[in-house]
């Protein structure tokens, strides 16, 4: 164990000496993006590198831009809007009537009686 600990310490010291200088600011962001790994969906079975247009650093931003543009076009085109009060249908009327009936029974009997409704 002592020999292993010594070898480990030696390796960690060497790693600290050989470590590249820390990058800061925009340089750090660019390096982080460039060296990031996005799951292996874009790797071929033969190990060949994918063409530049199939790299995740290109395809993901393009996909987000397309989705954002489609959303913006939908809003500007009027496909998505807020119209005020929602419309009601038959089910809404039934539920409203049943709540009105329940409330009127509670008022007639008294508020402290448990109806099990």
PDB file as gemmi writes it, atoms N, CA and C in Angstrom:
CRYST1    1.000    1.000    1.000  90.00  90.00  90.00 P 1                      
ATOM      1  N   UNK A   1       0.806  -1.207   0.000  1.00  0.00           N  
ATOM      2  CA  UNK A   1       0.000   0.000   0.000  1.00  0.00           C  
ATOM      3  C   UNK A   1       0.847   1.268   0.000  1.00  0.00           C  
ATOM      4  N   UNK A   2       1.975   1.261   0.690  1.00  0.00           N  
ATOM      5  CA  UNK A   2       2.811   2.454   0.740  1.00  0.00           C  
ATOM      6  C   UNK A   2       3.398   2.760  -0.638  1.00  0.00           C  
ATOM      7  N   UNK A   3       3.783   1.707  -1.359  1.00  0.00           N  
ATOM      8  CA  UNK A   3       4.348   1.892  -2.698  1.00  0.00           C  
ATOM      9  C   UNK A   3       3.290   2.443  -3.652  1.00  0.00           C  
ATOM     10  N   UNK A   4       2.062   1.969  -3.506  1.00  0.00           N  
ATOM     11  CA  UNK A   4       0.976   2.440  -4.362  1.00  0.00           C  
ATOM     12  C   UNK A   4       0.670   3.907  -4.055  1.00  0.00           C  
ATOM     13  N   UNK A   5       0.644   4.256  -2.766  1.00  0.00           N  
ATOM     14  CA  UNK A   5       0.376   5.638  -2.378  1.00  0.00           C  
ATOM     15  C   UNK A   5       1.476   6.563  -2.890  1.00  0.00           C  
ATOM     16  N   UNK A   6       2.714   6.113  -2.830  1.00  0.00           N  
ATOM     17  CA  UNK A   6       3.830   6.929  -3.315  1.00  0.00           C  
ATOM     18  C   UNK A   6       3.739   7.115  -4.825  1.00  0.00           C  
ATOM     19  N   UNK A   7       3.405   6.045  -5.544  1.00  0.00           N  
ATOM     20  CA  UNK A   7       3.270   6.142  -6.998  1.00  0.00           C  
ATOM     21  C   UNK A   7       2.116   7.081  -7.370  1.00  0.00           C  
ATOM     22  N   UNK A   8       1.045   6.999  -6.585  1.00  0.00           N  
ATOM     23  CA  UNK A   8      -0.103   7.872  -6.834  1.00  0.00           C  
ATOM     24  C   UNK A   8       0.274   9.336  -6.613  1.00  0.00           C  
ATOM     25  N   UNK A   9       0.944   9.610  -5.525  1.00  0.00           N  
ATOM     26  CA  UNK A   9       1.383  10.981  -5.228  1.00  0.00           C  
ATOM     27  C   UNK A   9       2.305  11.495  -6.328  1.00  0.00           C  
ATOM     28  N   UNK A  10       3.235  10.640  -6.773  1.00  0.00           N  
ATOM     29  CA  UNK A  10       4.164  11.010  -7.855  1.00  0.00           C  
ATOM     30  C   UNK A  10       3.381  11.379  -9.119  1.00  0.00           C  
ATOM     31  N   UNK A  11       2.390  10.546  -9.449  1.00  0.00           N  
ATOM     32  CA  UNK A  11       1.603  10.785 -10.659  1.00  0.00           C  
ATOM     33  C   UNK A  11       0.784  12.073 -10.538  1.00  0.00           C  
ATOM     34  N   UNK A  12       0.204  12.321  -9.376  1.00  0.00           N  
ATOM     35  CA  UNK A  12      -0.585  13.540  -9.174  1.00  0.00           C  
ATOM     36  C   UNK A  12       0.293  14.791  -9.254  1.00  0.00           C  
ATOM     37  N   UNK A  13       1.517  14.722  -8.701  1.00  0.00           N  
ATOM     38  CA  UNK A  13       2.445  15.850  -8.813  1.00  0.00           C  
ATOM     39  C   UNK A  13       2.804  16.108 -10.265  1.00  0.00           C  
ATOM     40  N   UNK A  14       3.074  15.040 -11.014  1.00  0.00           N  
ATOM     41  CA  UNK A  14       3.436  15.176 -12.429  1.00  0.00           C  
ATOM     42  C   UNK A  14       2.245  15.738 -13.221  1.00  0.00           C  
ATOM     43  N   UNK A  15       1.048  15.275 -12.880  1.00  0.00           N  
ATOM     44  CA  UNK A  15      -0.151  15.766 -13.558  1.00  0.00           C  
ATOM     45  C   UNK A  15      -0.364  17.254 -13.284  1.00  0.00           C  
ATOM     46  N   UNK A  16      -0.092  17.683 -12.049  1.00  0.00           N  
ATOM     47  CA  UNK A  16      -0.234  19.097 -11.701  1.00  0.00           C  
ATOM     48  C   UNK A  16       0.795  19.946 -12.435  1.00  0.00           C  
ATOM     49  N   UNK A  17       1.982  19.411 -12.622  1.00  0.00           N  
ATOM     50  CA  UNK A  17       3.037  20.149 -13.337  1.00  0.00           C  
ATOM     51  C   UNK A  17       2.701  20.254 -14.818  1.00  0.00           C  
ATOM     52  N   UNK A  18       2.190  19.165 -15.404  1.00  0.00           N  
ATOM     53  CA  UNK A  18       1.904  19.125 -16.838  1.00  0.00           C  
ATOM     54  C   UNK A  18       0.547  19.722 -17.208  1.00  0.00           C  
ATOM     55  N   UNK A  19      -0.239  20.125 -16.224  1.00  0.00           N  
ATOM     56  CA  UNK A  19      -1.590  20.639 -16.500  1.00  0.00           C  
ATOM     57  C   UNK A  19      -1.516  21.924 -17.319  1.00  0.00           C  
ATOM     58  N   UNK A  20      -2.397  22.062 -18.315  1.00  0.00           N  
ATOM     59  CA  UNK A  20      -2.412  23.313 -19.091  1.00  0.00           C  
ATOM     60  C   UNK A  20      -2.918  24.452 -18.216  1.00  0.00           C  
ATOM     61  N   UNK A  21      -2.561  25.668 -18.546  1.00  0.00           N  
ATOM     62  CA  UNK A  21      -3.028  26.811 -17.737  1.00  0.00           C  
ATOM     63  C   UNK A  21      -4.548  26.938 -17.811  1.00  0.00           C  
ATOM     64  N   UNK A  22      -5.139  27.383 -16.718  1.00  0.00           N  
ATOM     65  CA  UNK A  22      -6.596  27.569 -16.659  1.00  0.00           C  
ATOM     66  C   UNK A  22      -7.013  28.701 -17.579  1.00  0.00           C  
ATOM     67  N   UNK A  23      -8.069  28.455 -18.344  1.00  0.00           N  
ATOM     68  CA  UNK A  23      -8.588  29.482 -19.238  1.00  0.00           C  
ATOM     69  C   UNK A  23      -9.709  30.225 -18.531  1.00  0.00           C  
ATOM     70  N   UNK A  24      -9.929  31.470 -18.922  1.00  0.00           N  
ATOM     71  CA  UNK A  24     -10.944  32.289 -18.282  1.00  0.00           C  
ATOM     72  C   UNK A  24     -11.785  33.002 -19.326  1.00  0.00           C  
ATOM     73  N   UNK A  25     -12.976  33.387 -18.925  1.00  0.00           N  
ATOM     74  CA  UNK A  25     -13.847  34.197 -19.773  1.00  0.00           C  
ATOM     75  C   UNK A  25     -14.319  33.476 -21.014  1.00  0.00           C  
ATOM     76  N   UNK A  26     -14.342  34.200 -22.119  1.00  0.00           N  
ATOM     77  CA  UNK A  26     -14.828  33.675 -23.380  1.00  0.00           C  
ATOM     78  C   UNK A  26     -13.969  32.516 -23.867  1.00  0.00           C  
ATOM     79  N   UNK A  27     -12.682  32.585 -23.627  1.00  0.00           N  
ATOM     80  CA  UNK A  27     -11.782  31.504 -24.031  1.00  0.00           C  
ATOM     81  C   UNK A  27     -12.161  30.202 -23.329  1.00  0.00           C  
ATOM     82  N   UNK A  28     -12.554  30.285 -22.047  1.00  0.00           N  
ATOM     83  CA  UNK A  28     -12.965  29.103 -21.300  1.00  0.00           C  
ATOM     84  C   UNK A  28     -14.258  28.523 -21.886  1.00  0.00           C  
ATOM     85  N   UNK A  29     -15.223  29.409 -22.229  1.00  0.00           N  
ATOM     86  CA  UNK A  29     -16.495  28.966 -22.780  1.00  0.00           C  
ATOM     87  C   UNK A  29     -16.274  28.270 -24.114  1.00  0.00           C  
ATOM     88  N   UNK A  30     -15.471  28.856 -24.981  1.00  0.00           N  
ATOM     89  CA  UNK A  30     -15.201  28.267 -26.294  1.00  0.00           C  
ATOM     90  C   UNK A  30     -14.524  26.911 -26.131  1.00  0.00           C  
ATOM     91  N   UNK A  31     -13.556  26.816 -25.234  1.00  0.00           N  
ATOM     92  CA  UNK A  31     -12.867  25.545 -25.003  1.00  0.00           C  
ATOM     93  C   UNK A  31     -13.814  24.500 -24.432  1.00  0.00           C  
ATOM     94  N   UNK A  32     -14.701  24.910 -23.537  1.00  0.00           N  
ATOM     95  CA  UNK A  32     -15.656  23.986 -22.917  1.00  0.00           C  
ATOM     96  C   UNK A  32     -16.609  23.426 -23.966  1.00  0.00           C  
ATOM     97  N   UNK A  33     -17.096  24.275 -24.852  1.00  0.00           N  
ATOM     98  CA  UNK A  33     -18.012  23.822 -25.907  1.00  0.00           C  
ATOM     99  C   UNK A  33     -17.279  22.919 -26.891  1.00  0.00           C  
ATOM    100  N   UNK A  34     -16.065  23.300 -27.240  1.00  0.00           N  
ATOM    101  CA  UNK A  34     -15.296  22.540 -28.212  1.00  0.00           C  
ATOM    102  C   UNK A  34     -14.952  21.145 -27.693  1.00  0.00           C  
ATOM    103  N   UNK A  35     -14.715  21.014 -26.403  1.00  0.00           N  
ATOM    104  CA  UNK A  35     -14.310  19.718 -25.851  1.00  0.00           C  
ATOM    105  C   UNK A  35     -15.468  18.953 -25.209  1.00  0.00           C  
ATOM    106  N   UNK A  36     -16.697  19.480 -25.294  1.00  0.00           N  
ATOM    107  CA  UNK A  36     -17.851  18.788 -24.708  1.00  0.00           C  
ATOM    108  C   UNK A  36     -18.183  17.549 -25.526  1.00  0.00           C  
ATOM    109  N   UNK A  37     -18.745  16.563 -24.842  1.00  0.00           N  
ATOM    110  CA  UNK A  37     -19.136  15.325 -25.511  1.00  0.00           C  
ATOM    111  C   UNK A  37     -20.645  15.182 -25.428  1.00  0.00           C  
ATOM    112  N   UNK A  38     -21.300  15.112 -26.573  1.00  0.00           N  
ATOM    113  CA  UNK A  38     -22.729  14.872 -26.639  1.00  0.00           C  
ATOM    114  C   UNK A  38     -22.916  13.428 -27.060  1.00  0.00           C  
ATOM    115  N   UNK A  39     -23.560  12.657 -26.207  1.00  0.00           N  
ATOM    116  CA  UNK A  39     -23.767  11.228 -26.412  1.00  0.00           C  
ATOM    117  C   UNK A  39     -23.444  10.743 -27.819  1.00  0.00           C  
ATOM    118  N   UNK A  40     -23.250   9.488 -27.985  1.00  0.00           N  
ATOM    119  CA  UNK A  40     -22.705   8.918 -29.211  1.00  0.00           C  
ATOM    120  C   UNK A  40     -23.641   8.742 -30.376  1.00  0.00           C  
ATOM    121  N   UNK A  41     -24.646   9.571 -30.516  1.00  0.00           N  
ATOM    122  CA  UNK A  41     -25.569   9.422 -31.638  1.00  0.00           C  
ATOM    123  C   UNK A  41     -24.926   9.764 -32.983  1.00  0.00           C  
ATOM    124  N   UNK A  42     -23.857  10.514 -32.954  1.00  0.00           N  
ATOM    125  CA  UNK A  42     -23.279  10.996 -34.199  1.00  0.00           C  
ATOM    126  C   UNK A  42     -21.980  10.286 -34.553  1.00  0.00           C  
ATOM    127  N   UNK A  43     -21.743   9.150 -33.927  1.00  0.00           N  
ATOM    128  CA  UNK A  43     -20.542   8.391 -34.248  1.00  0.00           C  
ATOM    129  C   UNK A  43     -20.938   7.206 -35.114  1.00  0.00           C  
ATOM    130  N   UNK A  44     -20.155   6.940 -36.134  1.00  0.00           N  
ATOM    131  CA  UNK A  44     -20.437   5.804 -36.987  1.00  0.00           C  
ATOM    132  C   UNK A  44     -20.017   4.498 -36.336  1.00  0.00           C  
ATOM    133  N   UNK A  45     -20.558   3.387 -36.841  1.00  0.00           N  
ATOM    134  CA  UNK A  45     -20.205   2.084 -36.283  1.00  0.00           C  
ATOM    135  C   UNK A  45     -18.744   1.742 -36.573  1.00  0.00           C  
ATOM    136  N   UNK A  46     -18.208   2.292 -37.627  1.00  0.00           N  
ATOM    137  CA  UNK A  46     -16.824   1.996 -37.995  1.00  0.00           C  
ATOM    138  C   UNK A  46     -15.836   2.878 -37.257  1.00  0.00           C  
ATOM    139  N   UNK A  47     -16.333   3.845 -36.490  1.00  0.00           N  
ATOM    140  CA  UNK A  47     -15.443   4.738 -35.766  1.00  0.00           C  
ATOM    141  C   UNK A  47     -15.048   5.961 -36.566  1.00  0.00           C  
ATOM    142  N   UNK A  48     -15.575   6.093 -37.782  1.00  0.00           N  
ATOM    143  CA  UNK A  48     -15.259   7.267 -38.586  1.00  0.00           C  
ATOM    144  C   UNK A  48     -15.932   8.497 -38.002  1.00  0.00           C  
ATOM    145  N   UNK A  49     -15.287   9.614 -38.172  1.00  0.00           N  
ATOM    146  CA  UNK A  49     -15.846  10.868 -37.686  1.00  0.00           C  
ATOM    147  C   UNK A  49     -16.975  11.310 -38.607  1.00  0.00           C  
ATOM    148  N   UNK A  50     -18.031  11.825 -38.015  1.00  0.00           N  
ATOM    149  CA  UNK A  50     -19.185  12.287 -38.787  1.00  0.00           C  
ATOM    150  C   UNK A  50     -18.823  13.552 -39.553  1.00  0.00           C  
ATOM    151  N   UNK A  51     -19.522  13.808 -40.670  1.00  0.00           N  
ATOM    152  CA  UNK A  51     -19.280  15.057 -41.401  1.00  0.00           C  
ATOM    153  C   UNK A  51     -19.594  16.260 -40.516  1.00  0.00           C  
ATOM    154  N   UNK A  52     -19.059  17.411 -40.841  1.00  0.00           N  
ATOM    155  CA  UNK A  52     -19.188  18.599 -40.002  1.00  0.00           C  
ATOM    156  C   UNK A  52     -20.639  18.985 -39.761  1.00  0.00           C  
ATOM    157  N   UNK A  53     -21.512  18.760 -40.754  1.00  0.00           N  
ATOM    158  CA  UNK A  53     -22.900  19.176 -40.609  1.00  0.00           C  
ATOM    159  C   UNK A  53     -23.723  18.223 -39.738  1.00  0.00           C  
ATOM    160  N   UNK A  54     -23.158  17.087 -39.345  1.00  0.00           N  
ATOM    161  CA  UNK A  54     -23.846  16.161 -38.443  1.00  0.00           C  
ATOM    162  C   UNK A  54     -23.285  16.195 -37.030  1.00  0.00           C  
ATOM    163  N   UNK A  55     -22.408  17.125 -36.760  1.00  0.00           N  
ATOM    164  CA  UNK A  55     -21.855  17.224 -35.407  1.00  0.00           C  
ATOM    165  C   UNK A  55     -22.873  17.892 -34.496  1.00  0.00           C  
ATOM    166  N   UNK A  56     -22.988  17.413 -33.265  1.00  0.00           N  
ATOM    167  CA  UNK A  56     -23.982  17.972 -32.335  1.00  0.00           C  
ATOM    168  C   UNK A  56     -23.800  19.462 -32.079  1.00  0.00           C  
ATOM    169  N   UNK A  57     -22.574  19.941 -32.139  1.00  0.00           N  
ATOM    170  CA  UNK A  57     -22.348  21.366 -31.903  1.00  0.00           C  
ATOM    171  C   UNK A  57     -22.920  22.218 -33.028  1.00  0.00           C  
ATOM    172  N   UNK A  58     -23.270  21.593 -34.155  1.00  0.00           N  
ATOM    173  CA  UNK A  58     -23.902  22.291 -35.271  1.00  0.00           C  
ATOM    174  C   UNK A  58     -25.399  21.977 -35.311  1.00  0.00           C  
ATOM    175  N   UNK A  59     -25.753  20.690 -35.182  1.00  0.00           N  
ATOM    176  CA  UNK A  59     -27.151  20.289 -35.366  1.00  0.00           C  
ATOM    177  C   UNK A  59     -28.067  20.743 -34.226  1.00  0.00           C  
ATOM    178  N   UNK A  60     -27.609  20.692 -32.974  1.00  0.00           N  
ATOM    179  CA  UNK A  60     -28.480  21.087 -31.871  1.00  0.00           C  
ATOM    180  C   UNK A  60     -28.845  22.573 -31.922  1.00  0.00           C  
ATOM    181  N   UNK A  61     -27.882  23.464 -32.107  1.00  0.00           N  
ATOM    182  CA  UNK A  61     -28.282  24.879 -32.220  1.00  0.00           C  
ATOM    183  C   UNK A  61     -29.205  25.139 -33.411  1.00  0.00           C  
ATOM    184  N   UNK A  62     -28.981  24.455 -34.528  1.00  0.00           N  
ATOM    185  CA  UNK A  62     -29.856  24.633 -35.689  1.00  0.00           C  
ATOM    186  C   UNK A  62     -31.268  24.157 -35.360  1.00  0.00           C  
ATOM    187  N   UNK A  63     -31.376  23.019 -34.669  1.00  0.00           N  
ATOM    188  CA  UNK A  63     -32.693  22.502 -34.295  1.00  0.00           C  
ATOM    189  C   UNK A  63     -33.416  23.476 -33.367  1.00  0.00           C  
ATOM    190  N   UNK A  64     -32.703  24.037 -32.382  1.00  0.00           N  
ATOM    191  CA  UNK A  64     -33.324  25.003 -31.474  1.00  0.00           C  
ATOM    192  C   UNK A  64     -33.738  26.265 -32.212  1.00  0.00           C  
ATOM    193  N   UNK A  65     -32.918  26.716 -33.161  1.00  0.00           N  
ATOM    194  CA  UNK A  65     -33.278  27.900 -33.940  1.00  0.00           C  
ATOM    195  C   UNK A  65     -34.524  27.651 -34.793  1.00  0.00           C  
ATOM    196  N   UNK A  66     -34.616  26.482 -35.399  1.00  0.00           N  
ATOM    197  CA  UNK A  66     -35.786  26.155 -36.225  1.00  0.00           C  
ATOM    198  C   UNK A  66     -37.041  26.099 -35.354  1.00  0.00           C  
ATOM    199  N   UNK A  67     -36.950  25.444 -34.198  1.00  0.00           N  
ATOM    200  CA  UNK A  67     -38.112  25.365 -33.298  1.00  0.00           C  
ATOM    201  C   UNK A  67     -38.511  26.754 -32.798  1.00  0.00           C  
ATOM    202  N   UNK A  68     -37.526  27.570 -32.453  1.00  0.00           N  
ATOM    203  CA  UNK A  68     -37.822  28.928 -32.003  1.00  0.00           C  
ATOM    204  C   UNK A  68     -38.450  29.766 -33.100  1.00  0.00           C  
ATOM    205  N   UNK A  69     -37.944  29.621 -34.327  1.00  0.00           N  
ATOM    206  CA  UNK A  69     -38.508  30.370 -35.452  1.00  0.00           C  
ATOM    207  C   UNK A  69     -39.937  29.912 -35.740  1.00  0.00           C  
ATOM    208  N   UNK A  70     -40.198  28.612 -35.652  1.00  0.00           N  
ATOM    209  CA  UNK A  70     -41.563  28.105 -35.873  1.00  0.00           C  
ATOM    210  C   UNK A  70     -42.506  28.617 -34.794  1.00  0.00           C  
ATOM    211  N   UNK A  71     -42.035  28.659 -33.544  1.00  0.00           N  
ATOM    212  CA  UNK A  71     -42.854  29.179 -32.454  1.00  0.00           C  
ATOM    213  C   UNK A  71     -43.146  30.668 -32.662  1.00  0.00           C  
ATOM    214  N   UNK A  72     -42.117  31.410 -33.027  1.00  0.00           N  
ATOM    215  CA  UNK A  72     -42.303  32.840 -33.288  1.00  0.00           C  
ATOM    216  C   UNK A  72     -43.253  33.084 -34.443  1.00  0.00           C  
ATOM    217  N   UNK A  73     -43.122  32.292 -35.513  1.00  0.00           N  
ATOM    218  CA  UNK A  73     -44.020  32.446 -36.662  1.00  0.00           C  
ATOM    219  C   UNK A  73     -45.453  32.102 -36.274  1.00  0.00           C  
ATOM    220  N   UNK A  74     -45.620  31.105 -35.392  1.00  0.00           N  
ATOM    221  CA  UNK A  74     -46.964  30.738 -34.939  1.00  0.00           C  
ATOM    222  C   UNK A  74     -47.601  31.863 -34.142  1.00  0.00           C  
ATOM    223  N   UNK A  75     -46.818  32.480 -33.282  1.00  0.00           N  
ATOM    224  CA  UNK A  75     -47.359  33.593 -32.493  1.00  0.00           C  
ATOM    225  C   UNK A  75     -47.666  34.785 -33.385  1.00  0.00           C  
ATOM    226  N   UNK A  76     -46.726  35.153 -34.257  1.00  0.00           N  
ATOM    227  CA  UNK A  76     -46.947  36.310 -35.133  1.00  0.00           C  
ATOM    228  C   UNK A  76     -48.071  36.063 -36.130  1.00  0.00           C  
ATOM    229  N   UNK A  77     -48.239  34.823 -36.543  1.00  0.00           N  
ATOM    230  CA  UNK A  77     -49.287  34.488 -37.508  1.00  0.00           C  
ATOM    231  C   UNK A  77     -50.661  34.361 -36.882  1.00  0.00           C  
ATOM    232  N   UNK A  78     -50.738  34.392 -35.559  1.00  0.00           N  
ATOM    233  CA  UNK A  78     -52.039  34.327 -34.898  1.00  0.00           C  
ATOM    234  C   UNK A  78     -52.492  32.920 -34.562  1.00  0.00           C  
ATOM    235  N   UNK A  79     -51.639  31.909 -34.769  1.00  0.00           N  
ATOM    236  CA  UNK A  79     -52.029  30.541 -34.461  1.00  0.00           C  
ATOM    237  C   UNK A  79     -52.095  30.319 -32.953  1.00  0.00           C  
ATOM    238  N   UNK A  80     -51.343  31.087 -32.188  1.00  0.00           N  
ATOM    239  CA  UNK A  80     -51.347  30.996 -30.728  1.00  0.00           C  
ATOM    240  C   UNK A  80     -51.725  32.363 -30.204  1.00  0.00           C  
ATOM    241  N   UNK A  81     -52.821  32.406 -29.457  1.00  0.00           N  
ATOM    242  CA  UNK A  81     -53.246  33.688 -28.915  1.00  0.00           C  
ATOM    243  C   UNK A  81     -54.034  33.464 -27.638  1.00  0.00           C  
ATOM    244  N   UNK A  82     -54.208  34.536 -26.886  1.00  0.00           N  
ATOM    245  CA  UNK A  82     -55.017  34.494 -25.680  1.00  0.00           C  
ATOM    246  C   UNK A  82     -56.302  35.229 -25.995  1.00  0.00           C  
ATOM    247  N   UNK A  83     -57.418  34.579 -25.786  1.00  0.00           N  
ATOM    248  CA  UNK A  83     -58.689  35.142 -26.241  1.00  0.00           C  
ATOM    249  C   UNK A  83     -59.597  35.613 -25.111  1.00  0.00           C  
ATOM    250  N   UNK A  84     -59.154  35.660 -23.903  1.00  0.00           N  
ATOM    251  CA  UNK A  84     -60.035  36.104 -22.822  1.00  0.00           C  
ATOM    252  C   UNK A  84     -60.708  34.931 -22.153  1.00  0.00           C  
ATOM    253  N   UNK A  85     -62.005  35.031 -21.948  1.00  0.00           N  
ATOM    254  CA  UNK A  85     -62.752  33.988 -21.257  1.00  0.00           C  
ATOM    255  C   UNK A  85     -62.845  32.734 -22.118  1.00  0.00           C  
ATOM    256  N   UNK A  86     -62.624  31.570 -21.535  1.00  0.00           N  
ATOM    257  CA  UNK A  86     -62.724  30.332 -22.314  1.00  0.00           C  
ATOM    258  C   UNK A  86     -64.188  30.011 -22.623  1.00  0.00           C  
ATOM    259  N   UNK A  87     -64.403  29.323 -23.705  1.00  0.00           N  
ATOM    260  CA  UNK A  87     -65.761  28.937 -24.064  1.00  0.00           C  
ATOM    261  C   UNK A  87     -66.194  27.754 -23.199  1.00  0.00           C  
ATOM    262  N   UNK A  88     -67.485  27.609 -23.017  1.00  0.00           N  
ATOM    263  CA  UNK A  88     -67.997  26.504 -22.205  1.00  0.00           C  
ATOM    264  C   UNK A  88     -68.731  25.525 -23.102  1.00  0.00           C  
ATOM    265  N   UNK A  89     -68.800  24.286 -22.667  1.00  0.00           N  
ATOM    266  CA  UNK A  89     -69.532  23.271 -23.399  1.00  0.00           C  
ATOM    267  C   UNK A  89     -70.526  22.599 -22.455  1.00  0.00           C  
ATOM    268  N   UNK A  90     -71.141  21.498 -22.914  1.00  0.00           N  
ATOM    269  CA  UNK A  90     -72.171  20.832 -22.127  1.00  0.00           C  
ATOM    270  C   UNK A  90     -71.623  20.285 -20.809  1.00  0.00           C  
ATOM    271  N   UNK A  91     -70.412  19.747 -20.836  1.00  0.00           N  
ATOM    272  CA  UNK A  91     -69.832  19.183 -19.619  1.00  0.00           C  
ATOM    273  C   UNK A  91     -69.619  20.266 -18.566  1.00  0.00           C  
ATOM    274  N   UNK A  92     -69.194  21.439 -18.989  1.00  0.00           N  
ATOM    275  CA  UNK A  92     -69.027  22.543 -18.050  1.00  0.00           C  
ATOM    276  C   UNK A  92     -70.362  22.910 -17.396  1.00  0.00           C  
ATOM    277  N   UNK A  93     -71.425  22.906 -18.189  1.00  0.00           N  
ATOM    278  CA  UNK A  93     -72.739  23.227 -17.647  1.00  0.00           C  
ATOM    279  C   UNK A  93     -73.199  22.180 -16.645  1.00  0.00           C  
ATOM    280  N   UNK A  94     -72.948  20.906 -16.926  1.00  0.00           N  
ATOM    281  CA  UNK A  94     -73.334  19.826 -16.006  1.00  0.00           C  
ATOM    282  C   UNK A  94     -72.571  19.963 -14.696  1.00  0.00           C  
ATOM    283  N   UNK A  95     -71.262  20.197 -14.782  1.00  0.00           N  
ATOM    284  CA  UNK A  95     -70.454  20.320 -13.568  1.00  0.00           C  
ATOM    285  C   UNK A  95     -70.857  21.546 -12.759  1.00  0.00           C  
ATOM    286  N   UNK A  96     -71.138  22.631 -13.422  1.00  0.00           N  
ATOM    287  CA  UNK A  96     -71.560  23.838 -12.724  1.00  0.00           C  
ATOM    288  C   UNK A  96     -72.901  23.606 -12.036  1.00  0.00           C  
ATOM    289  N   UNK A  97     -73.831  22.937 -12.713  1.00  0.00           N  
ATOM    290  CA  UNK A  97     -75.140  22.656 -12.125  1.00  0.00           C  
ATOM    291  C   UNK A  97     -75.011  21.724 -10.927  1.00  0.00           C  
ATOM    292  N   UNK A  98     -74.137  20.704 -11.014  1.00  0.00           N  
ATOM    293  CA  UNK A  98     -73.987  19.774  -9.887  1.00  0.00           C  
ATOM    294  C   UNK A  98     -73.348  20.484  -8.695  1.00  0.00           C  
ATOM    295  N   UNK A  99     -72.419  21.378  -8.923  1.00  0.00           N  
ATOM    296  CA  UNK A  99     -71.825  22.144  -7.818  1.00  0.00           C  
ATOM    297  C   UNK A  99     -72.859  23.075  -7.194  1.00  0.00           C  
ATOM    298  N   UNK A 100     -73.718  23.675  -8.025  1.00  0.00           N  
ATOM    299  CA  UNK A 100     -74.768  24.546  -7.517  1.00  0.00           C  
ATOM    300  C   UNK A 100     -75.741  23.745  -6.653  1.00  0.00           C  
ATOM    301  N   UNK A 101     -76.100  22.528  -7.113  1.00  0.00           N  
ATOM    302  CA  UNK A 101     -77.000  21.664  -6.357  1.00  0.00           C  
ATOM    303  C   UNK A 101     -76.369  21.279  -5.022  1.00  0.00           C  
ATOM    304  N   UNK A 102     -75.093  20.894  -5.057  1.00  0.00           N  
ATOM    305  CA  UNK A 102     -74.396  20.506  -3.826  1.00  0.00           C  
ATOM    306  C   UNK A 102     -74.329  21.677  -2.855  1.00  0.00           C  
ATOM    307  N   UNK A 103     -74.012  22.862  -3.349  1.00  0.00           N  
ATOM    308  CA  UNK A 103     -73.918  24.041  -2.493  1.00  0.00           C  
ATOM    309  C   UNK A 103     -75.270  24.395  -1.880  1.00  0.00           C  
ATOM    310  N   UNK A 104     -76.337  24.238  -2.661  1.00  0.00           N  
ATOM    311  CA  UNK A 104     -77.659  24.566  -2.118  1.00  0.00           C  
ATOM    312  C   UNK A 104     -78.088  23.561  -1.057  1.00  0.00           C  
ATOM    313  N   UNK A 105     -77.710  22.273  -1.193  1.00  0.00           N  
ATOM    314  CA  UNK A 105     -78.024  21.272  -0.178  1.00  0.00           C  
ATOM    315  C   UNK A 105     -77.265  21.581   1.104  1.00  0.00           C  
ATOM    316  N   UNK A 106     -75.994  21.968   0.979  1.00  0.00           N  
ATOM    317  CA  UNK A 106     -75.180  22.303   2.150  1.00  0.00           C  
ATOM    318  C   UNK A 106     -75.783  23.505   2.872  1.00  0.00           C  
ATOM    319  N   UNK A 107     -76.253  24.487   2.123  1.00  0.00           N  
ATOM    320  CA  UNK A 107     -76.853  25.671   2.739  1.00  0.00           C  
ATOM    321  C   UNK A 107     -78.155  25.300   3.439  1.00  0.00           C  
ATOM    322  N   UNK A 108     -78.977  24.417   2.831  1.00  0.00           N  
ATOM    323  CA  UNK A 108     -80.265  24.036   3.407  1.00  0.00           C  
ATOM    324  C   UNK A 108     -80.085  23.196   4.672  1.00  0.00           C  
ATOM    325  N   UNK A 109     -79.122  22.262   4.672  1.00  0.00           N  
ATOM    326  CA  UNK A 109     -78.930  21.373   5.820  1.00  0.00           C  
ATOM    327  C   UNK A 109     -78.092  22.044   6.891  1.00  0.00           C  
ATOM    328  N   UNK A 110     -77.073  22.709   6.470  1.00  0.00           N  
ATOM    329  CA  UNK A 110     -76.169  23.368   7.408  1.00  0.00           C  
ATOM    330  C   UNK A 110     -74.733  23.088   7.015  1.00  0.00           C  
ATOM    331  N   UNK A 111     -73.845  24.022   7.261  1.00  0.00           N  
ATOM    332  CA  UNK A 111     -72.459  23.877   6.790  1.00  0.00           C  
ATOM    333  C   UNK A 111     -71.656  22.853   7.567  1.00  0.00           C  
ATOM    334  N   UNK A 112     -72.051  22.464   8.749  1.00  0.00           N  
ATOM    335  CA  UNK A 112     -71.248  21.551   9.572  1.00  0.00           C  
ATOM    336  C   UNK A 112     -71.585  20.095   9.362  1.00  0.00           C  
ATOM    337  N   UNK A 113     -72.531  19.769   8.500  1.00  0.00           N  
ATOM    338  CA  UNK A 113     -72.943  18.396   8.247  1.00  0.00           C  
ATOM    339  C   UNK A 113     -72.098  17.843   7.109  1.00  0.00           C  
ATOM    340  N   UNK A 114     -71.493  16.648   7.311  1.00  0.00           N  
ATOM    341  CA  UNK A 114     -70.674  16.025   6.280  1.00  0.00           C  
ATOM    342  C   UNK A 114     -71.574  15.212   5.363  1.00  0.00           C  
ATOM    343  N   UNK A 115     -71.612  15.520   4.068  1.00  0.00           N  
ATOM    344  CA  UNK A 115     -72.481  14.833   3.126  1.00  0.00           C  
ATOM    345  C   UNK A 115     -71.785  13.685   2.412  1.00  0.00           C  
ATOM    346  N   UNK A 116     -70.488  13.660   2.419  1.00  0.00           N  
ATOM    347  CA  UNK A 116     -69.761  12.614   1.701  1.00  0.00           C  
ATOM    348  C   UNK A 116     -69.747  12.845   0.208  1.00  0.00           C  
ATOM    349  N   UNK A 117     -69.947  14.051  -0.244  1.00  0.00           N  
ATOM    350  CA  UNK A 117     -69.946  14.350  -1.678  1.00  0.00           C  
ATOM    351  C   UNK A 117     -68.580  14.705  -2.157  1.00  0.00           C  
TER     352      UNK A 117                                                      
END                                                                             
